[in-house]
Amino acid sequence: MKTPKKIVFSTVLLFINIYDILAQGNGVAALEQANQEIQSYIEPITNLFYVVCAIVGFIGAVKVYGKWSSGSPDTTRTAASWFGACVFAIVAVTAIRAFFIG
């Protein structure tokens, strides 16, 4: 009686191994397709974030000009903080783009 159980068990293990091999092939194809889709989205998203950085930079320039025109003593600090924020945003977007493309 133990022999048929061993045969059934071996057959089940064989089918599980074949299924794993086939599933790995489909998984690789799915990962490659996901990678291509992500890379197709990177360029438009990067351009969108550059536009957002430009808008934030323009708003910062208007705020700094307003402080400068009113004679506020912390104009330099405000200008430095807005400039630093814009530089950080541009560098972050560029680094993320390089991470996904490169």
Backbone as a printed PyTorch tensor [residue, N CA C, xyz], in Angstrom:
tensor([[[  0.8060,  -1.2010,   0.0000],
         [  0.0000,   0.0000,   0.0000],
         [  0.8460,   1.2600,   0.0000]],

        [[  2.0520,   1.1930,   0.4670],
         [  2.8670,   2.3820,   0.5120],
         [  3.3550,   2.7820,  -0.8790]],

        [[  3.4750,   1.8830,  -1.7600],
         [  3.9630,   2.1740,  -3.0980],
         [  3.0310,   3.1130,  -3.8610]],

        [[  1.7220,   2.9210,  -3.8890],
         [  0.8560,   3.8720,  -4.5970],
         [  0.8950,   5.2730,  -3.9760]],

        [[  1.0220,   5.3550,  -2.6680],
         [  1.1060,   6.6600,  -2.0190],
         [  2.3830,   7.3850,  -2.4620]],

        [[  3.4640,   6.6440,  -2.5660],
         [  4.7200,   7.2470,  -3.0020],
         [  4.6100,   7.7320,  -4.4520]],

        [[  3.9440,   6.9480,  -5.2800],
         [  3.7770,   7.3330,  -6.6800],
         [  2.9090,   8.5810,  -6.7850]],

        [[  1.8170,   8.6170,  -6.0390],
         [  0.9390,   9.7850,  -6.0590],
         [  1.6820,  11.0030,  -5.5310]],

        [[  2.3980,  10.8210,  -4.4430],
         [  3.1500,  11.9340,  -3.8540],
         [  4.2120,  12.4370,  -4.8250]],

        [[  4.9240,  11.5290,  -5.4660],
         [  5.9480,  11.9190,  -6.4340],
         [  5.3380,  12.6380,  -7.6280]],

        [[  4.1950,  12.1690,  -8.0890],
         [  3.5090,  12.8180,  -9.2110],
         [  3.0720,  14.2240,  -8.8400]],

        [[  2.5280,  14.3910,  -7.6520],
         [  2.1110,  15.7260,  -7.1930],
         [  3.3140,  16.6520,  -7.1120]],

        [[  4.4200,  16.1720,  -6.5630],
         [  5.6320,  16.9960,  -6.4900],
         [  6.1470,  17.3630,  -7.8750]],

        [[  6.0600,  16.4410,  -8.8120],
         [  6.4860,  16.7130, -10.1760],
         [  5.6410,  17.8220, -10.7900]],

        [[  4.3160,  17.7560, -10.6160],
         [  3.4420,  18.7990, -11.1520],
         [  3.6760,  20.1430, -10.4680]],

        [[  3.9590,  20.1160,  -9.1770],
         [  4.2560,  21.3720,  -8.4580],
         [  5.5390,  21.9950,  -9.0090]],

        [[  6.5500,  21.1840,  -9.2610],
         [  7.8020,  21.7100,  -9.8090],
         [  7.6050,  22.2640, -11.2190]],

        [[  6.8310,  21.5670, -12.0320],
         [  6.5650,  22.0610, -13.3890],
         [  5.8000,  23.3790, -13.3180]],

        [[  4.8200,  23.4530, -12.4150],
         [  4.0530,  24.6940, -12.2490],
         [  4.9630,  25.8410, -11.8070]],

        [[  5.8980,  25.5700, -10.8900],
         [  6.8240,  26.6080, -10.4400],
         [  7.7080,  27.1010, -11.5840]],

        [[  8.1590,  26.1900, -12.4160],
         [  8.9980,  26.5780, -13.5520],
         [  8.2100,  27.4510, -14.5250]],

        [[  6.9940,  27.0620, -14.8240],
         [  6.1640,  27.8570, -15.7310],
         [  5.7970,  29.1980, -15.1130]],

        [[  5.5340,  29.2170, -13.8200],
         [  5.1670,  30.4640, -13.1520],
         [  6.3410,  31.4250, -13.1380]],

        [[  7.5560,  30.9330, -13.0080],
         [  8.7280,  31.8020, -13.0210],
         [  8.8920,  32.4460, -14.3890]],

        [[  8.6310,  31.7280, -15.4340],
         [  8.7280,  32.2970, -16.7680],
         [  7.7180,  33.4150, -16.9590]],

        [[  6.4820,  33.2180, -16.5090],
         [  5.4690,  34.2550, -16.6130],
         [  5.7820,  35.4240, -15.6950]],

        [[  6.3820,  35.1520, -14.5380],
         [  6.7510,  36.2190, -13.6140],
         [  7.8170,  37.1210, -14.1950]],

        [[  8.7800,  36.5410, -14.8800],
         [  9.8410,  37.3300, -15.5090],
         [  9.2550,  38.2130, -16.6040]],

        [[  8.3670,  37.6610, -17.3790],
         [  7.7450,  38.4540, -18.4430],
         [  6.9100,  39.5880, -17.8550]],

        [[  6.2130,  39.3190, -16.7640],
         [  5.4080,  40.3580, -16.1220],
         [  6.2940,  41.4580, -15.5480]],

        [[  7.4130,  41.0730, -14.9570],
         [  8.3390,  42.0780, -14.4160],
         [  8.9510,  42.9280, -15.5270]],

        [[  9.2800,  42.2980, -16.6470],
         [  9.8180,  43.0660, -17.7690],
         [  8.7770,  44.0340, -18.3280]],

        [[  7.5390,  43.5980, -18.4020],
         [  6.4710,  44.4720, -18.8790],
         [  6.2470,  45.6240, -17.9070]],

        [[  6.2550,  45.3520, -16.6050],
         [  6.0950,  46.4180, -15.6070],
         [  7.2510,  47.4070, -15.6840]],

        [[  8.4520,  46.9050, -15.8990],
         [  9.6220,  47.7750, -16.0330],
         [  9.4850,  48.6980, -17.2420]],

        [[  9.0180,  48.1730, -18.3520],
         [  8.8300,  48.9990, -19.5460],
         [  7.7510,  50.0450, -19.3340]],

        [[  6.6770,  49.6790, -18.6270],
         [  5.6100,  50.6450, -18.3660],
         [  6.0880,  51.7620, -17.4460]],

        [[  6.8390,  51.4040, -16.4260],
         [  7.3650,  52.4250, -15.5100],
         [  8.2980,  53.3650, -16.2590]],

        [[  9.1550,  52.8220, -17.0960],
         [ 10.0740,  53.6710, -17.8460],
         [  9.3370,  54.5720, -18.8360]],

        [[  8.1930,  54.1410, -19.3270],
         [  7.4390,  54.9950, -20.2420],
         [  6.7770,  56.1540, -19.4910]],

        [[  6.5300,  55.9980, -18.1960],
         [  5.9240,  57.0620, -17.4040],
         [  6.9460,  58.0570, -16.8590]],

        [[  8.2070,  57.6880, -16.8100],
         [  9.2220,  58.5150, -16.1500],
         [  9.3780,  59.8700, -16.8340]],

        [[  9.4610,  59.8970, -18.1440],
         [  9.6960,  61.1580, -18.8650],
         [  8.5650,  62.1780, -18.6520]],

        [[  7.2940,  61.8080, -18.8280],
         [  6.2390,  62.7950, -18.5780],
         [  6.1630,  63.2450, -17.1180]],

        [[  6.3890,  62.3290, -16.1940],
         [  6.3510,  62.7010, -14.7810],
         [  7.5060,  63.6310, -14.4420]],

        [[  8.6800,  63.3690, -14.9970],
         [  9.8240,  64.2480, -14.7730],
         [  9.5310,  65.6470, -15.3020]],

        [[  8.9900,  65.7380, -16.4870],
         [  8.6470,  67.0480, -17.0440],
         [  7.5960,  67.7620, -16.1910]],

        [[  6.6240,  67.0200, -15.6850],
         [  5.6040,  67.6070, -14.8180],
         [  6.2330,  68.1770, -13.5510]],

        [[  7.1380,  67.4460, -12.9500],
         [  7.7840,  67.9470, -11.7380],
         [  8.6890,  69.1420, -12.0200]],

        [[  9.3200,  69.1850, -13.1870],
         [ 10.1010,  70.3800, -13.5400],
         [  9.1930,  71.6050, -13.6700]],

        [[  8.0060,  71.4060, -14.2230],
         [  7.0480,  72.5130, -14.3250],
         [  6.6040,  72.9500, -12.9330]],

        [[  6.3400,  71.9980, -12.0550],
         [  5.9640,  72.3340, -10.6780],
         [  7.0920,  73.0900,  -9.9890]],

        [[  8.3340,  72.6680, -10.2030],
         [  9.4810,  73.3860,  -9.6200],
         [  9.5700,  74.8100, -10.1620]],

        [[  9.2890,  74.9930, -11.4350],
         [  9.3170,  76.3400, -12.0160],
         [  8.2210,  77.2190, -11.3980]],

        [[  7.0350,  76.6550, -11.1900],
         [  5.9470,  77.4190, -10.5830],
         [  6.2860,  77.7800,  -9.1440]],

        [[  6.8350,  76.8350,  -8.4000],
         [  7.2400,  77.1120,  -7.0190],
         [  8.3410,  78.1680,  -6.9860]],

        [[  9.2700,  78.0910,  -7.9290],
         [ 10.3220,  79.1090,  -8.0050],
         [  9.7640,  80.4860,  -8.3090]],

        [[  8.7740,  80.5510,  -9.1830],
         [  8.1530,  81.8370,  -9.5060],
         [  7.4220,  82.4000,  -8.2880]],

        [[  6.6830,  81.5610,  -7.5720],
         [  5.9970,  82.0080,  -6.3600],
         [  7.0060,  82.5010,  -5.3270]],

        [[  8.1010,  81.7770,  -5.1800],
         [  9.1530,  82.2030,  -4.2530],
         [  9.7430,  83.5340,  -4.6480]],

        [[  9.9580,  83.7250,  -5.9470],
         [ 10.5200,  85.0020,  -6.4100],
         [  9.5650,  86.1560,  -6.1150]],

        [[  8.2800,  85.9380,  -6.2880],
         [  7.2910,  86.9820,  -5.9920],
         [  7.2740,  87.2930,  -4.5010]],

        [[  7.3350,  86.2730,  -3.6610],
         [  7.3400,  86.4890,  -2.2110],
         [  8.6080,  87.2200,  -1.7710]],

        [[  9.7540,  86.8410,  -2.3220],
         [ 11.0050,  87.5210,  -1.9710],
         [ 10.9540,  88.9670,  -2.4490]],

        [[ 10.4390,  89.2060,  -3.6250],
         [ 10.3200,  90.5830,  -4.1230],
         [  9.4080,  91.4120,  -3.2160]],

        [[  8.3170,  90.8020,  -2.7480],
         [  7.4220,  91.5030,  -1.8330],
         [  8.1160,  91.8670,  -0.5390]],

        [[  8.8930,  90.9590,   0.0080],
         [  9.6340,  91.2660,   1.2440],
         [ 10.7060,  92.3230,   0.9910]],

        [[ 11.3750,  92.2210,  -0.1480],
         [ 12.4340,  93.1800,  -0.4690],
         [ 11.8480,  94.5710,  -0.6610]],

        [[ 10.6870,  94.6480,  -1.3200],
         [ 10.0400,  95.9380,  -1.5560],
         [  9.5600,  96.5770,  -0.2590]],

        [[  9.1380,  95.7550,   0.6980],
         [  8.6490,  96.3100,   1.9590],
         [  9.7770,  96.6110,   2.9350]],

        [[ 10.9920,  96.2540,   2.5940],
         [ 12.1470,  96.5440,   3.4520],
         [ 12.2890,  95.5750,   4.6090]],

        [[ 11.7950,  94.3780,   4.4760],
         [ 11.8790,  93.3790,   5.5440],
         [ 13.3310,  92.9790,   5.7790]],

        [[ 13.7420,  92.8290,   7.0590],
         [ 15.1390,  92.4950,   7.3400],
         [ 15.5160,  91.0430,   7.0240]],

        [[ 14.5500,  90.1490,   6.9160],
         [ 14.8850,  88.7390,   6.6600],
         [ 14.7030,  88.3410,   5.1950]],

        [[ 14.8990,  89.2770,   4.2870],
         [ 14.7560,  88.9930,   2.8580],
         [ 15.7900,  87.9710,   2.3940]],

        [[ 17.0110,  88.0930,   2.8700],
         [ 18.0810,  87.1810,   2.4450],
         [ 17.7740,  85.7530,   2.8890]],

        [[ 17.2850,  85.5920,   4.1020],
         [ 16.9590,  84.2580,   4.6010],
         [ 15.8100,  83.6540,   3.7990]],

        [[ 14.8260,  84.4610,   3.4900],
         [ 13.6910,  83.9730,   2.7110],
         [ 14.1320,  83.5670,   1.3060]],

        [[ 14.9620,  84.3990,   0.6900],
         [ 15.4580,  84.0790,  -0.6540],
         [ 16.2790,  82.7950,  -0.6390]],

        [[ 17.1220,  82.6470,   0.3730],
         [ 17.9520,  81.4420,   0.4600],
         [ 17.0950,  80.1960,   0.6590]],

        [[ 16.0500,  80.3040,   1.4720],
         [ 15.2100,  79.1260,   1.7120],
         [ 14.4240,  78.7320,   0.4590]],

        [[ 13.8920,  79.7070,  -0.2730],
         [ 13.1630,  79.3830,  -1.5060],
         [ 14.1150,  78.8190,  -2.5580]],

        [[ 15.2880,  79.4200,  -2.6840],
         [ 16.2740,  78.9410,  -3.6590],
         [ 16.7080,  77.5190,  -3.3140]],

        [[ 16.9710,  77.2640,  -2.0330],
         [ 17.3740,  75.9210,  -1.6030],
         [ 16.2920,  74.8860,  -1.8540]],

        [[ 15.0440,  75.2830,  -1.6240],
         [ 13.9410,  74.3590,  -1.8670],
         [ 13.8430,  74.0000,  -3.3450]],

        [[ 14.0040,  74.9930,  -4.2060],
         [ 13.9240,  74.7250,  -5.6550],
         [ 15.0810,  73.8580,  -6.1240]],

        [[ 16.2760,  74.1280,  -5.6310],
         [ 17.4400,  73.3180,  -6.0150],
         [ 17.2580,  71.8810,  -5.5300]],

        [[ 16.7960,  71.7190,  -4.2890],
         [ 16.5710,  70.3700,  -3.7690],
         [ 15.5470,  69.6250,  -4.6060]],

        [[ 14.4580,  70.2820,  -4.9680],
         [ 13.4060,  69.6230,  -5.7460],
         [ 13.9340,  69.1740,  -7.1060]],

        [[ 14.7020,  70.0210,  -7.7610],
         [ 15.2380,  69.6710,  -9.0860],
         [ 16.2340,  68.5190,  -8.9770]],

        [[ 17.0970,  68.5660,  -7.9580],
         [ 18.0710,  67.4860,  -7.7800],
         [ 17.3650,  66.1760,  -7.4250]],

        [[ 16.3240,  66.2590,  -6.5960],
         [ 15.5820,  65.0450,  -6.2160],
         [ 14.9050,  64.4190,  -7.4250]],

        [[ 14.2830,  65.2360,  -8.2570],
         [ 13.6180,  64.7090,  -9.4580],
         [ 14.6360,  64.0760, -10.3960]],

        [[ 15.7680,  64.7120, -10.5680],
         [ 16.8150,  64.1840, -11.4440],
         [ 17.3640,  62.8640, -10.8950]],

        [[ 17.5540,  62.7830,  -9.5780],
         [ 18.0760,  61.5540,  -8.9730],
         [ 17.0710,  60.4160,  -9.1050]],

        [[ 15.7940,  60.7000,  -8.8940],
         [ 14.7660,  59.6630,  -9.0340],
         [ 14.6890,  59.1840, -10.4730]],

        [[ 14.8040,  60.1140, -11.3910],
         [ 14.7760,  59.7280, -12.8200],
         [ 15.9640,  58.8400, -13.1560]],

        [[ 17.1460,  59.2140, -12.6510],
         [ 18.3320,  58.3970, -12.9040],
         [ 18.1980,  57.0160, -12.2600]],

        [[ 17.5370,  56.9500, -11.1180],
         [ 17.3470,  55.6570, -10.4420],
         [ 16.4660,  54.7350, -11.2790]],

        [[ 15.3970,  55.2530, -11.8520],
         [ 14.4800,  54.3970, -12.5970],
         [ 14.9700,  54.1060, -14.0140]],

        [[ 15.6810,  55.0250, -14.6250],
         [ 16.1330,  54.8030, -15.9950],
         [ 17.4790,  54.0910, -16.0090]],

        [[ 18.3880,  54.5130, -15.1490],
         [ 19.7520,  54.0460, -15.1780],
         [ 19.9430,  52.6960, -14.6420]]])
